[in-house]
Amino acid sequence: MKTKIIGLILLGLISISCTNSKPESETMVPAKLNKSYLALGDSYTIGESVPTPDRFPVILIQKLKERDILFDTPNIIAKTGWTTGELTKAINDANIQRNFDLVTLLIGVNNQYRGLSIDEYQTELRTLLQIALVFASNKPENVRVISIPDWGVSPFASGSDRDKIAREIDLFNAVKKSETEALNIAFIDITEVSRTALNNEQYFASDGLHFSREMHELWVEEILKSF
């Protein structure tokens, strides 16, 4: 009799186990968490004179989504006219207390445009690079530093010395590349791509100075090569 009772209990446990088990198709799969992105810069990052969807940071996360790399809406600290020093101050004022899975830095055109010292630029850039690394959890692989586009090819600069502008931008970019690569951070060259816009109005926004979505898309193509 005792043996029969034990057998019934075992059968009952097996029955409960089978009833509670879920088919394999119903197994819960954890949702994929979106990554976070901080874009630091000036007018080229904020997308002066283009709609928000046409900014390169926004286009970038759309393209990464096509690769099944999902990002939340970018956090952007950028403003038209900012130099390296002004960007640094704005970051400090923002008092962000978190890290990001991706940080991009595109800054320097206003240092060149205002005729500021390249030595000052180098010093302030070093500070910004360290800030970018801190935001990226000190992971150089999560940072992308982007070269300064050449505004000298724009209709706005038609009466300027375009060769002089190009030479100066090349000097600033040489400093940026050297300082970036010294920290094992990816340096993305979009300067030569920007120069293909000369005499091609489709690559410029309505203000004749800043670049259109078509150019921002070309920049994204270059950035994507680093992923």
C-alpha positions as CSV (number, residue, x, y, z in Angstrom):
1,M,0.0,0.0,0.0
2,K,2.8,2.3,0.9
3,T,4.5,1.6,-2.5
4,K,1.2,2.5,-4.3
5,I,0.9,5.9,-2.5
6,I,4.5,6.9,-3.4
7,G,3.8,5.9,-7.0
8,L,0.7,8.1,-7.1
9,I,2.6,11.1,-5.6
10,L,5.4,10.7,-8.2
11,L,2.8,10.6,-11.0
12,G,1.1,13.7,-9.6
13,L,4.4,15.6,-9.6
14,I,5.2,14.6,-13.2
15,S,1.7,15.7,-14.2
16,I,2.1,19.1,-12.6
17,S,5.5,19.5,-14.2
18,C,4.2,18.8,-17.6
19,T,1.2,21.1,-17.2
20,N,3.3,24.0,-16.1
21,S,6.0,23.7,-18.7
22,K,5.7,26.1,-21.7
23,P,6.2,25.2,-25.3
24,E,9.6,26.2,-26.6
25,S,8.0,28.8,-28.9
26,E,6.6,30.6,-25.8
27,T,10.0,30.9,-24.0
28,M,10.6,34.5,-22.9
29,V,13.5,36.2,-24.7
30,P,15.0,39.3,-23.0
31,A,14.4,42.5,-24.9
32,K,17.4,44.0,-26.5
33,L,18.4,47.2,-24.6
34,N,19.1,50.2,-26.8
35,K,22.6,51.8,-26.6
36,S,23.2,55.5,-25.6
37,Y,24.9,58.1,-27.8
38,L,26.4,61.5,-26.9
39,A,27.3,63.9,-29.8
40,L,29.6,66.8,-29.0
41,G,30.3,69.6,-31.4
42,D,29.2,72.8,-33.1
43,S,27.0,73.7,-36.1
44,Y,28.0,70.6,-38.0
45,T,26.8,68.3,-35.2
46,I,23.6,70.3,-34.4
47,G,22.8,70.4,-38.1
48,E,22.6,74.2,-38.7
49,S,20.0,75.1,-41.4
50,V,18.8,71.5,-41.8
51,P,15.8,69.7,-40.2
52,T,16.5,67.5,-37.1
53,P,16.3,64.2,-39.0
54,D,19.0,65.4,-41.4
55,R,21.7,65.8,-38.7
56,F,24.5,63.3,-39.0
57,P,24.0,61.9,-35.5
58,V,20.4,61.1,-36.3
59,I,21.2,59.6,-39.6
60,L,24.0,57.6,-38.0
61,I,21.7,55.8,-35.5
62,Q,19.2,55.1,-38.3
63,K,22.0,53.4,-40.3
64,L,23.2,51.5,-37.3
65,K,19.6,50.2,-36.7
66,E,19.8,48.7,-40.2
67,R,22.7,46.6,-38.8
68,D,20.6,45.6,-35.8
69,I,22.6,48.0,-33.5
70,L,20.0,49.9,-31.7
71,F,20.5,53.4,-30.1
72,D,18.2,55.7,-28.3
73,T,17.8,59.3,-29.6
74,P,21.2,61.0,-29.4
75,N,22.0,63.4,-26.6
76,I,23.5,66.4,-28.4
77,I,25.7,69.1,-26.8
78,A,26.4,71.4,-29.7
79,K,25.7,74.9,-30.9
80,T,26.5,77.0,-34.0
81,G,29.6,79.1,-33.4
82,W,31.1,77.1,-30.6
83,T,34.9,76.8,-30.3
84,T,36.7,74.1,-28.3
85,G,36.7,76.3,-25.2
86,E,33.0,77.1,-25.5
87,L,32.1,73.5,-26.0
88,T,34.1,72.5,-22.9
89,K,32.2,75.1,-20.8
90,A,28.9,73.9,-22.1
91,I,29.7,70.3,-21.2
92,N,30.6,71.4,-17.7
93,D,27.5,73.4,-17.4
94,A,25.4,70.5,-18.5
95,N,26.7,68.4,-15.5
96,I,25.9,65.1,-17.1
97,Q,26.2,62.3,-14.6
98,R,26.2,59.2,-16.8
99,N,28.2,57.2,-19.4
100,F,27.4,56.5,-23.0
101,D,28.0,53.6,-25.4
102,L,29.1,56.0,-28.2
103,V,30.6,59.5,-28.1
104,T,31.4,61.5,-31.2
105,L,33.4,64.8,-31.2
106,L,33.4,67.2,-34.1
107,I,34.9,70.6,-33.2
108,G,37.4,73.2,-34.4
109,V,36.0,75.0,-37.4
110,N,35.2,78.1,-35.3
111,N,38.7,78.2,-33.9
112,Q,40.0,78.3,-37.4
113,Y,37.3,80.8,-38.6
114,R,38.0,83.2,-35.8
115,G,41.8,83.0,-36.3
116,L,42.4,81.5,-32.9
117,S,45.8,80.0,-32.0
118,I,46.4,76.4,-33.0
119,D,48.3,75.9,-29.8
120,E,45.2,76.9,-27.8
121,Y,43.2,74.5,-30.0
122,Q,45.6,71.7,-29.2
123,T,45.4,72.3,-25.4
124,E,41.6,72.6,-25.3
125,L,41.2,69.6,-27.7
126,R,43.2,67.4,-25.3
127,T,40.8,68.4,-22.5
128,L,37.8,67.5,-24.7
129,L,39.3,64.1,-25.7
130,Q,39.7,63.3,-22.0
131,I,36.1,64.3,-21.4
132,A,34.9,62.2,-24.3
133,L,36.8,59.2,-22.9
134,V,35.2,59.7,-19.4
135,F,31.8,59.8,-20.9
136,A,32.6,56.6,-22.8
137,S,33.6,54.7,-19.6
138,N,37.3,55.2,-20.6
139,K,36.8,52.9,-23.6
140,P,38.6,54.4,-26.6
141,E,36.7,52.0,-28.9
142,N,33.5,53.8,-28.0
143,V,34.7,57.2,-29.2
144,R,34.8,58.6,-32.7
145,V,36.6,61.9,-33.4
146,I,35.6,63.5,-36.7
147,S,37.7,65.9,-38.8
148,I,36.8,69.5,-39.5
149,P,34.9,69.9,-42.8
150,D,36.2,72.5,-45.3
151,W,33.7,75.4,-45.3
152,G,35.9,77.1,-47.9
153,V,34.1,75.2,-50.6
154,S,30.7,76.7,-49.7
155,P,29.0,79.4,-51.8
156,F,29.3,81.6,-48.6
157,A,33.1,81.5,-49.1
158,S,33.1,82.4,-52.8
159,G,34.8,85.7,-52.1
160,S,37.3,84.3,-49.7
161,D,40.8,82.9,-50.1
162,R,39.7,79.2,-50.4
163,D,43.3,77.9,-50.6
164,K,44.2,79.7,-47.3
165,I,41.1,78.3,-45.6
166,A,42.0,74.8,-46.8
167,R,45.6,75.0,-45.6
168,E,44.5,76.2,-42.1
169,I,41.8,73.5,-41.8
170,D,44.4,70.9,-42.7
171,L,46.7,72.2,-40.0
172,F,43.9,72.0,-37.4
173,N,43.0,68.5,-38.6
174,A,46.6,67.4,-38.4
175,V,46.7,68.3,-34.7
176,K,43.3,66.7,-34.2
177,K,44.4,63.4,-35.8
178,S,47.7,63.3,-33.9
179,E,46.1,63.9,-30.5
180,T,43.2,61.5,-31.3
181,E,45.4,58.6,-32.5
182,A,47.8,59.0,-29.5
183,L,44.8,57.9,-27.3
184,N,43.9,54.9,-29.6
185,I,40.7,56.6,-30.6
186,A,39.3,56.3,-34.1
187,F,39.8,59.4,-36.3
188,I,37.2,59.8,-39.0
189,D,38.3,62.0,-42.0
190,I,35.3,63.7,-43.6
191,T,37.3,66.7,-44.8
192,E,38.1,65.4,-48.3
193,V,34.5,64.3,-48.7
194,S,33.3,67.8,-47.8
195,R,35.6,69.2,-50.5
196,T,33.7,67.3,-53.2
197,A,30.8,69.8,-52.5
198,L,32.6,72.6,-54.4
199,N,30.3,74.0,-57.1
200,N,27.6,71.4,-56.2
201,E,24.7,73.2,-54.6
202,Q,22.9,70.0,-53.5
203,Y,25.4,69.5,-50.8
204,F,24.6,72.9,-49.1
205,A,21.8,74.0,-46.9
206,S,19.7,77.1,-47.6
207,D,22.2,79.4,-45.9
208,G,24.9,78.6,-48.4
209,L,27.4,77.9,-45.7
210,H,26.4,74.7,-43.8
211,F,26.0,71.3,-45.4
212,S,22.8,69.6,-46.5
213,R,21.5,66.1,-45.6
214,E,23.2,64.8,-48.7
215,M,26.6,65.7,-47.3
216,H,25.7,64.6,-43.8
217,E,24.8,61.2,-45.3
218,L,28.3,61.0,-46.9
219,W,29.9,61.8,-43.5
220,V,27.9,58.9,-41.9
221,E,29.2,56.6,-44.6
222,E,32.7,57.4,-43.4
223,I,31.8,57.0,-39.7
224,L,30.2,53.6,-40.4
225,K,33.5,52.3,-41.6
226,S,34.8,52.4,-38.1
227,F,32.1,50.0,-36.8
